[in-house]
């Protein structure tokens, strides 16, 4: 919601920073219920559907570009999303 609010108010640079941070966090740590704000380490339930839904919402605009990079980073890599895509 923060991402969309920032975009709505024309703060595109800040919105991109939020989006990039969430994508990197989930790529590096996997899909978890919550994350340590200092280390980025995932905690709570793994494969948490709300976190994955947020990630999909942020990635939706990449649909026209194709999802090859997503498959490489998350499905084939260590992103913790095996079986989701």
Phi and psi restraints in degrees (range 20) as a CNS / XPLOR table:
assign (resid 1 and name C) (resid 2 and name N)
       (resid 2 and name CA) (resid 2 and name C) 1.0 -62.4 20.0 2
assign (resid 2 and name N) (resid 2 and name CA)
       (resid 2 and name C) (resid 3 and name N) 1.0 -43.4 20.0 2
assign (resid 2 and name C) (resid 3 and name N)
       (resid 3 and name CA) (resid 3 and name C) 1.0 -56.5 20.0 2
assign (resid 3 and name N) (resid 3 and name CA)
       (resid 3 and name C) (resid 4 and name N) 1.0 -50.0 20.0 2
assign (resid 3 and name C) (resid 4 and name N)
       (resid 4 and name CA) (resid 4 and name C) 1.0 -66.9 20.0 2
assign (resid 4 and name N) (resid 4 and name CA)
       (resid 4 and name C) (resid 5 and name N) 1.0 -36.8 20.0 2
assign (resid 4 and name C) (resid 5 and name N)
       (resid 5 and name CA) (resid 5 and name C) 1.0 -64.8 20.0 2
assign (resid 5 and name N) (resid 5 and name CA)
       (resid 5 and name C) (resid 6 and name N) 1.0 -43.2 20.0 2
assign (resid 5 and name C) (resid 6 and name N)
       (resid 6 and name CA) (resid 6 and name C) 1.0 -61.8 20.0 2
assign (resid 6 and name N) (resid 6 and name CA)
       (resid 6 and name C) (resid 7 and name N) 1.0 -42.6 20.0 2
assign (resid 6 and name C) (resid 7 and name N)
       (resid 7 and name CA) (resid 7 and name C) 1.0 -64.3 20.0 2
assign (resid 7 and name N) (resid 7 and name CA)
       (resid 7 and name C) (resid 8 and name N) 1.0 -41.6 20.0 2
assign (resid 7 and name C) (resid 8 and name N)
       (resid 8 and name CA) (resid 8 and name C) 1.0 -60.5 20.0 2
assign (resid 8 and name N) (resid 8 and name CA)
       (resid 8 and name C) (resid 9 and name N) 1.0 -34.1 20.0 2
assign (resid 8 and name C) (resid 9 and name N)
       (resid 9 and name CA) (resid 9 and name C) 1.0 -94.3 20.0 2
assign (resid 9 and name N) (resid 9 and name CA)
       (resid 9 and name C) (resid 10 and name N) 1.0 12.8 20.0 2
assign (resid 9 and name C) (resid 10 and name N)
       (resid 10 and name CA) (resid 10 and name C) 1.0 80.5 20.0 2
assign (resid 10 and name N) (resid 10 and name CA)
       (resid 10 and name C) (resid 11 and name N) 1.0 12.2 20.0 2
assign (resid 10 and name C) (resid 11 and name N)
       (resid 11 and name CA) (resid 11 and name C) 1.0 -94.9 20.0 2
assign (resid 11 and name N) (resid 11 and name CA)
       (resid 11 and name C) (resid 12 and name N) 1.0 61.5 20.0 2
assign (resid 11 and name C) (resid 12 and name N)
       (resid 12 and name CA) (resid 12 and name C) 1.0 -63.8 20.0 2
assign (resid 12 and name N) (resid 12 and name CA)
       (resid 12 and name C) (resid 13 and name N) 1.0 -37.1 20.0 2
assign (resid 12 and name C) (resid 13 and name N)
       (resid 13 and name CA) (resid 13 and name C) 1.0 -63.1 20.0 2
assign (resid 13 and name N) (resid 13 and name CA)
       (resid 13 and name C) (resid 14 and name N) 1.0 -43.8 20.0 2
assign (resid 13 and name C) (resid 14 and name N)
       (resid 14 and name CA) (resid 14 and name C) 1.0 -66.7 20.0 2
assign (resid 14 and name N) (resid 14 and name CA)
       (resid 14 and name C) (resid 15 and name N) 1.0 -39.4 20.0 2
assign (resid 14 and name C) (resid 15 and name N)
       (resid 15 and name CA) (resid 15 and name C) 1.0 -60.9 20.0 2
assign (resid 15 and name N) (resid 15 and name CA)
       (resid 15 and name C) (resid 16 and name N) 1.0 -42.9 20.0 2
assign (resid 15 and name C) (resid 16 and name N)
       (resid 16 and name CA) (resid 16 and name C) 1.0 -65.0 20.0 2
assign (resid 16 and name N) (resid 16 and name CA)
       (resid 16 and name C) (resid 17 and name N) 1.0 -36.1 20.0 2
assign (resid 16 and name C) (resid 17 and name N)
       (resid 17 and name CA) (resid 17 and name C) 1.0 -64.1 20.0 2
assign (resid 17 and name N) (resid 17 and name CA)
       (resid 17 and name C) (resid 18 and name N) 1.0 -41.5 20.0 2
assign (resid 17 and name C) (resid 18 and name N)
       (resid 18 and name CA) (resid 18 and name C) 1.0 -62.8 20.0 2
assign (resid 18 and name N) (resid 18 and name CA)
       (resid 18 and name C) (resid 19 and name N) 1.0 -48.3 20.0 2
assign (resid 18 and name C) (resid 19 and name N)
       (resid 19 and name CA) (resid 19 and name C) 1.0 -61.7 20.0 2
assign (resid 19 and name N) (resid 19 and name CA)
       (resid 19 and name C) (resid 20 and name N) 1.0 -48.1 20.0 2
assign (resid 19 and name C) (resid 20 and name N)
       (resid 20 and name CA) (resid 20 and name C) 1.0 -60.9 20.0 2
assign (resid 20 and name N) (resid 20 and name CA)
       (resid 20 and name C) (resid 21 and name N) 1.0 -38.2 20.0 2
assign (resid 20 and name C) (resid 21 and name N)
       (resid 21 and name CA) (resid 21 and name C) 1.0 -64.7 20.0 2
assign (resid 21 and name N) (resid 21 and name CA)
       (resid 21 and name C) (resid 22 and name N) 1.0 -41.8 20.0 2
assign (resid 21 and name C) (resid 22 and name N)
       (resid 22 and name CA) (resid 22 and name C) 1.0 -68.4 20.0 2
assign (resid 22 and name N) (resid 22 and name CA)
       (resid 22 and name C) (resid 23 and name N) 1.0 -41.5 20.0 2
assign (resid 22 and name C) (resid 23 and name N)
       (resid 23 and name CA) (resid 23 and name C) 1.0 -63.6 20.0 2
assign (resid 23 and name N) (resid 23 and name CA)
       (resid 23 and name C) (resid 24 and name N) 1.0 -44.5 20.0 2
assign (resid 23 and name C) (resid 24 and name N)
       (resid 24 and name CA) (resid 24 and name C) 1.0 -65.8 20.0 2
assign (resid 24 and name N) (resid 24 and name CA)
       (resid 24 and name C) (resid 25 and name N) 1.0 -43.2 20.0 2
assign (resid 24 and name C) (resid 25 and name N)
       (resid 25 and name CA) (resid 25 and name C) 1.0 -59.4 20.0 2
assign (resid 25 and name N) (resid 25 and name CA)
       (resid 25 and name C) (resid 26 and name N) 1.0 -47.4 20.0 2
assign (resid 25 and name C) (resid 26 and name N)
       (resid 26 and name CA) (resid 26 and name C) 1.0 -72.4 20.0 2
assign (resid 26 and name N) (resid 26 and name CA)
       (resid 26 and name C) (resid 27 and name N) 1.0 -30.9 20.0 2
assign (resid 26 and name C) (resid 27 and name N)
       (resid 27 and name CA) (resid 27 and name C) 1.0 -68.9 20.0 2
assign (resid 27 and name N) (resid 27 and name CA)
       (resid 27 and name C) (resid 28 and name N) 1.0 -42.2 20.0 2
assign (resid 27 and name C) (resid 28 and name N)
       (resid 28 and name CA) (resid 28 and name C) 1.0 -75.9 20.0 2
assign (resid 28 and name N) (resid 28 and name CA)
       (resid 28 and name C) (resid 29 and name N) 1.0 -39.4 20.0 2
assign (resid 28 and name C) (resid 29 and name N)
       (resid 29 and name CA) (resid 29 and name C) 1.0 -108.6 20.0 2
assign (resid 29 and name N) (resid 29 and name CA)
       (resid 29 and name C) (resid 30 and name N) 1.0 -13.2 20.0 2
assign (resid 29 and name C) (resid 30 and name N)
       (resid 30 and name CA) (resid 30 and name C) 1.0 92.8 20.0 2
assign (resid 30 and name N) (resid 30 and name CA)
       (resid 30 and name C) (resid 31 and name N) 1.0 -175.2 20.0 2
assign (resid 30 and name C) (resid 31 and name N)
       (resid 31 and name CA) (resid 31 and name C) 1.0 -98.0 20.0 2
assign (resid 31 and name N) (resid 31 and name CA)
       (resid 31 and name C) (resid 32 and name N) 1.0 113.0 20.0 2
assign (resid 31 and name C) (resid 32 and name N)
       (resid 32 and name CA) (resid 32 and name C) 1.0 -132.5 20.0 2
assign (resid 32 and name N) (resid 32 and name CA)
       (resid 32 and name C) (resid 33 and name N) 1.0 168.9 20.0 2
assign (resid 32 and name C) (resid 33 and name N)
       (resid 33 and name CA) (resid 33 and name C) 1.0 -66.6 20.0 2
assign (resid 33 and name N) (resid 33 and name CA)
       (resid 33 and name C) (resid 34 and name N) 1.0 -42.1 20.0 2
assign (resid 33 and name C) (resid 34 and name N)
       (resid 34 and name CA) (resid 34 and name C) 1.0 -154.7 20.0 2
assign (resid 34 and name N) (resid 34 and name CA)
       (resid 34 and name C) (resid 35 and name N) 1.0 169.4 20.0 2
assign (resid 34 and name C) (resid 35 and name N)
       (resid 35 and name CA) (resid 35 and name C) 1.0 -132.7 20.0 2
assign (resid 35 and name N) (resid 35 and name CA)
       (resid 35 and name C) (resid 36 and name N) 1.0 147.6 20.0 2
assign (resid 35 and name C) (resid 36 and name N)
       (resid 36 and name CA) (resid 36 and name C) 1.0 -67.9 20.0 2
assign (resid 36 and name N) (resid 36 and name CA)
       (resid 36 and name C) (resid 37 and name N) 1.0 124.7 20.0 2
assign (resid 36 and name C) (resid 37 and name N)
       (resid 37 and name CA) (resid 37 and name C) 1.0 -68.1 20.0 2
assign (resid 37 and name N) (resid 37 and name CA)
       (resid 37 and name C) (resid 38 and name N) 1.0 -19.9 20.0 2
assign (resid 37 and name C) (resid 38 and name N)
       (resid 38 and name CA) (resid 38 and name C) 1.0 -92.1 20.0 2
assign (resid 38 and name N) (resid 38 and name CA)
       (resid 38 and name C) (resid 39 and name N) 1.0 -40.6 20.0 2
assign (resid 38 and name C) (resid 39 and name N)
       (resid 39 and name CA) (resid 39 and name C) 1.0 -103.2 20.0 2
assign (resid 39 and name N) (resid 39 and name CA)
       (resid 39 and name C) (resid 40 and name N) 1.0 -22.2 20.0 2
assign (resid 39 and name C) (resid 40 and name N)
       (resid 40 and name CA) (resid 40 and name C) 1.0 81.5 20.0 2
assign (resid 40 and name N) (resid 40 and name CA)
       (resid 40 and name C) (resid 41 and name N) 1.0 1.9 20.0 2
assign (resid 40 and name C) (resid 41 and name N)
       (resid 41 and name CA) (resid 41 and name C) 1.0 -67.6 20.0 2
assign (resid 41 and name N) (resid 41 and name CA)
       (resid 41 and name C) (resid 42 and name N) 1.0 135.5 20.0 2
assign (resid 41 and name C) (resid 42 and name N)
       (resid 42 and name CA) (resid 42 and name C) 1.0 -76.3 20.0 2
assign (resid 42 and name N) (resid 42 and name CA)
       (resid 42 and name C) (resid 43 and name N) 1.0 143.8 20.0 2
assign (resid 42 and name C) (resid 43 and name N)
       (resid 43 and name CA) (resid 43 and name C) 1.0 -136.9 20.0 2
assign (resid 43 and name N) (resid 43 and name CA)
       (resid 43 and name C) (resid 44 and name N) 1.0 168.6 20.0 2
assign (resid 43 and name C) (resid 44 and name N)
       (resid 44 and name CA) (resid 44 and name C) 1.0 75.8 20.0 2
assign (resid 44 and name N) (resid 44 and name CA)
       (resid 44 and name C) (resid 45 and name N) 1.0 -153.4 20.0 2
assign (resid 44 and name C) (resid 45 and name N)
       (resid 45 and name CA) (resid 45 and name C) 1.0 -66.4 20.0 2
assign (resid 45 and name N) (resid 45 and name CA)
       (resid 45 and name C) (resid 46 and name N) 1.0 136.3 20.0 2
assign (resid 45 and name C) (resid 46 and name N)
       (resid 46 and name CA) (resid 46 and name C) 1.0 -89.4 20.0 2
assign (resid 46 and name N) (resid 46 and name CA)
       (resid 46 and name C) (resid 47 and name N) 1.0 163.5 20.0 2
assign (resid 46 and name C) (resid 47 and name N)
       (resid 47 and name CA) (resid 47 and name C) 1.0 52.8 20.0 2
assign (resid 47 and name N) (resid 47 and name CA)
       (resid 47 and name C) (resid 48 and name N) 1.0 43.2 20.0 2
assign (resid 47 and name C) (resid 48 and name N)
       (resid 48 and name CA) (resid 48 and name C) 1.0 -75.6 20.0 2
assign (resid 48 and name N) (resid 48 and name CA)
       (resid 48 and name C) (resid 49 and name N) 1.0 122.3 20.0 2
assign (resid 48 and name C) (resid 49 and name N)
       (resid 49 and name CA) (resid 49 and name C) 1.0 -66.3 20.0 2
assign (resid 49 and name N) (resid 49 and name CA)
       (resid 49 and name C) (resid 50 and name N) 1.0 -31.8 20.0 2
assign (resid 49 and name C) (resid 50 and name N)
       (resid 50 and name CA) (resid 50 and name C) 1.0 -66.8 20.0 2
assign (resid 50 and name N) (resid 50 and name CA)
       (resid 50 and name C) (resid 51 and name N) 1.0 -41.5 20.0 2
assign (resid 50 and name C) (resid 51 and name N)
       (resid 51 and name CA) (resid 51 and name C) 1.0 -64.7 20.0 2
assign (resid 51 and name N) (resid 51 and name CA)
       (resid 51 and name C) (resid 52 and name N) 1.0 -42.8 20.0 2
assign (resid 51 and name C) (resid 52 and name N)
       (resid 52 and name CA) (resid 52 and name C) 1.0 -66.4 20.0 2
assign (resid 52 and name N) (resid 52 and name CA)
       (resid 52 and name C) (resid 53 and name N) 1.0 -37.5 20.0 2
assign (resid 52 and name C) (resid 53 and name N)
       (resid 53 and name CA) (resid 53 and name C) 1.0 -62.7 20.0 2
assign (resid 53 and name N) (resid 53 and name CA)
       (resid 53 and name C) (resid 54 and name N) 1.0 -41.3 20.0 2
assign (resid 53 and name C) (resid 54 and name N)
       (resid 54 and name CA) (resid 54 and name C) 1.0 -61.6 20.0 2
assign (resid 54 and name N) (resid 54 and name CA)
       (resid 54 and name C) (resid 55 and name N) 1.0 -44.8 20.0 2
assign (resid 54 and name C) (resid 55 and name N)
       (resid 55 and name CA) (resid 55 and name C) 1.0 -61.3 20.0 2
assign (resid 55 and name N) (resid 55 and name CA)
       (resid 55 and name C) (resid 56 and name N) 1.0 -45.7 20.0 2
assign (resid 55 and name C) (resid 56 and name N)
       (resid 56 and name CA) (resid 56 and name C) 1.0 -61.3 20.0 2
assign (resid 56 and name N) (resid 56 and name CA)
       (resid 56 and name C) (resid 57 and name N) 1.0 -39.5 20.0 2
assign (resid 56 and name C) (resid 57 and name N)
       (resid 57 and name CA) (resid 57 and name C) 1.0 -61.3 20.0 2
assign (resid 57 and name N) (resid 57 and name CA)
       (resid 57 and name C) (resid 58 and name N) 1.0 -42.3 20.0 2
assign (resid 57 and name C) (resid 58 and name N)
       (resid 58 and name CA) (resid 58 and name C) 1.0 -70.4 20.0 2
assign (resid 58 and name N) (resid 58 and name CA)
       (resid 58 and name C) (resid 59 and name N) 1.0 -31.5 20.0 2
assign (resid 58 and name C) (resid 59 and name N)
       (resid 59 and name CA) (resid 59 and name C) 1.0 -84.4 20.0 2
assign (resid 59 and name N) (resid 59 and name CA)
       (resid 59 and name C) (resid 60 and name N) 1.0 -10.7 20.0 2
assign (resid 59 and name C) (resid 60 and name N)
       (resid 60 and name CA) (resid 60 and name C) 1.0 -54.7 20.0 2
assign (resid 60 and name N) (resid 60 and name CA)
       (resid 60 and name C) (resid 61 and name N) 1.0 -38.8 20.0 2
assign (resid 60 and name C) (resid 61 and name N)
       (resid 61 and name CA) (resid 61 and name C) 1.0 -68.5 20.0 2
assign (resid 61 and name N) (resid 61 and name CA)
       (resid 61 and name C) (resid 62 and name N) 1.0 -13.3 20.0 2
assign (resid 61 and name C) (resid 62 and name N)
       (resid 62 and name CA) (resid 62 and name C) 1.0 -84.2 20.0 2
assign (resid 62 and name N) (resid 62 and name CA)
       (resid 62 and name C) (resid 63 and name N) 1.0 -1.5 20.0 2
assign (resid 62 and name C) (resid 63 and name N)
       (resid 63 and name CA) (resid 63 and name C) 1.0 -53.9 20.0 2
assign (resid 63 and name N) (resid 63 and name CA)
       (resid 63 and name C) (resid 64 and name N) 1.0 -41.8 20.0 2
assign (resid 63 and name C) (resid 64 and name N)
       (resid 64 and name CA) (resid 64 and name C) 1.0 -67.6 20.0 2
assign (resid 64 and name N) (resid 64 and name CA)
       (resid 64 and name C) (resid 65 and name N) 1.0 -26.5 20.0 2
assign (resid 64 and name C) (resid 65 and name N)
       (resid 65 and name CA) (resid 65 and name C) 1.0 -83.6 20.0 2
assign (resid 65 and name N) (resid 65 and name CA)
       (resid 65 and name C) (resid 66 and name N) 1.0 -11.5 20.0 2
assign (resid 65 and name C) (resid 66 and name N)
       (resid 66 and name CA) (resid 66 and name C) 1.0 92.6 20.0 2
assign (resid 66 and name N) (resid 66 and name CA)
       (resid 66 and name C) (resid 67 and name N) 1.0 160.1 20.0 2
assign (resid 66 and name C) (resid 67 and name N)
       (resid 67 and name CA) (resid 67 and name C) 1.0 -111.8 20.0 2
assign (resid 67 and name N) (resid 67 and name CA)
       (resid 67 and name C) (resid 68 and name N) 1.0 22.0 20.0 2
assign (resid 67 and name C) (resid 68 and name N)
       (resid 68 and name CA) (resid 68 and name C) 1.0 -58.2 20.0 2
assign (resid 68 and name N) (resid 68 and name CA)
       (resid 68 and name C) (resid 69 and name N) 1.0 -41.9 20.0 2
assign (resid 68 and name C) (resid 69 and name N)
       (resid 69 and name CA) (resid 69 and name C) 1.0 -66.9 20.0 2
assign (resid 69 and name N) (resid 69 and name CA)
       (resid 69 and name C) (resid 70 and name N) 1.0 -33.3 20.0 2
assign (resid 69 and name C) (resid 70 and name N)
       (resid 70 and name CA) (resid 70 and name C) 1.0 -66.8 20.0 2
assign (resid 70 and name N) (resid 70 and name CA)
       (resid 70 and name C) (resid 71 and name N) 1.0 -45.1 20.0 2
assign (resid 70 and name C) (resid 71 and name N)
       (resid 71 and name CA) (resid 71 and name C) 1.0 -61.1 20.0 2
assign (resid 71 and name N) (resid 71 and name CA)
       (resid 71 and name C) (resid 72 and name N) 1.0 -40.5 20.0 2
assign (resid 71 and name C) (resid 72 and name N)
       (resid 72 and name CA) (resid 72 and name C) 1.0 -64.3 20.0 2
assign (resid 72 and name N) (resid 72 and name CA)
       (resid 72 and name C) (resid 73 and name N) 1.0 -48.0 20.0 2
assign (resid 72 and name C) (resid 73 and name N)
       (resid 73 and name CA) (resid 73 and name C) 1.0 -77.0 20.0 2
assign (resid 73 and name N) (resid 73 and name CA)
       (resid 73 and name C) (resid 74 and name N) 1.0 -38.0 20.0 2
assign (resid 73 and name C) (resid 74 and name N)
       (resid 74 and name CA) (resid 74 and name C) 1.0 -101.9 20.0 2
assign (resid 74 and name N) (resid 74 and name CA)
       (resid 74 and name C) (resid 75 and name N) 1.0 -46.0 20.0 2
assign (resid 74 and name C) (resid 75 and name N)
       (resid 75 and name CA) (resid 75 and name C) 1.0 -81.6 20.0 2
assign (resid 75 and name N) (resid 75 and name CA)
       (resid 75 and name C) (resid 76 and name N) 1.0 -47.1 20.0 2
assign (resid 75 and name C) (resid 76 and name N)
       (resid 76 and name CA) (resid 76 and name C) 1.0 -87.1 20.0 2
assign (resid 76 and name N) (resid 76 and name CA)
       (resid 76 and name C) (resid 77 and name N) 1.0 -18.0 20.0 2
assign (resid 76 and name C) (resid 77 and name N)
       (resid 77 and name CA) (resid 77 and name C) 1.0 -95.5 20.0 2
assign (resid 77 and name N) (resid 77 and name CA)
       (resid 77 and name C) (resid 78 and name N) 1.0 -147.0 20.0 2
assign (resid 77 and name C) (resid 78 and name N)
       (resid 78 and name CA) (resid 78 and name C) 1.0 -111.2 20.0 2
assign (resid 78 and name N) (resid 78 and name CA)
       (resid 78 and name C) (resid 79 and name N) 1.0 27.8 20.0 2
assign (resid 78 and name C) (resid 79 and name N)
       (resid 79 and name CA) (resid 79 and name C) 1.0 -75.0 20.0 2
assign (resid 79 and name N) (resid 79 and name CA)
       (resid 79 and name C) (resid 80 and name N) 1.0 -9.5 20.0 2
assign (resid 79 and name C) (resid 80 and name N)
       (resid 80 and name CA) (resid 80 and name C) 1.0 83.8 20.0 2
assign (resid 80 and name N) (resid 80 and name CA)
       (resid 80 and name C) (resid 81 and name N) 1.0 14.0 20.0 2
assign (resid 80 and name C) (resid 81 and name N)
       (resid 81 and name CA) (resid 81 and name C) 1.0 -110.5 20.0 2
assign (resid 81 and name N) (resid 81 and name CA)
       (resid 81 and name C) (resid 82 and name N) 1.0 17.5 20.0 2
assign (resid 81 and name C) (resid 82 and name N)
       (resid 82 and name CA) (resid 82 and name C) 1.0 -54.2 20.0 2
assign (resid 82 and name N) (resid 82 and name CA)
       (resid 82 and name C) (resid 83 and name N) 1.0 131.8 20.0 2
assign (resid 82 and name C) (resid 83 and name N)
       (resid 83 and name CA) (resid 83 and name C) 1.0 91.4 20.0 2
assign (resid 83 and name N) (resid 83 and name CA)
       (resid 83 and name C) (resid 84 and name N) 1.0 -10.4 20.0 2
assign (resid 83 and name C) (resid 84 and name N)
       (resid 84 and name CA) (resid 84 and name C) 1.0 -83.2 20.0 2
assign (resid 84 and name N) (resid 84 and name CA)
       (resid 84 and name C) (resid 85 and name N) 1.0 -34.4 20.0 2
